[in-house]
Amino acid sequence: MEDLAWRKPNACGDGNNCPEVAIGPDAVYVRSSLLPEAVAQLTPAEWRDLVSAIRNGEFDV
């Protein structure tokens, strides 16, 4: 995997239990700051679907 620029939400501040995202040329990578070696790779369409579902509250409990 190429060098990726990982970003986390501003709401995390200096926290260490945050989601992190990196955008590559053909994929979006997602990981947890608690377990950075476990990386999920999504296509751009999968990423858009995930963000849309989160925004629509589909994962709210």
C-alpha positions, 0 to 999 in steps of 0.5 A: 500500500502506498504512503497514505495521508490519514485523516480523522474527524476534528471532533476526535481532537487528540483522542486515540479512539477515532476512525481514520480515512485516507483517499487513494487514486482508486480506493478509499481506506478506513481504519481505527486509530486503535488498530491502525494495521487493520485497514478496510479498502472501499471503492469510491462507490462503496465509500459514497454509500457508506457516508450516505447511510451514516448521514441518513442515520441507518446505523443509529441505535 
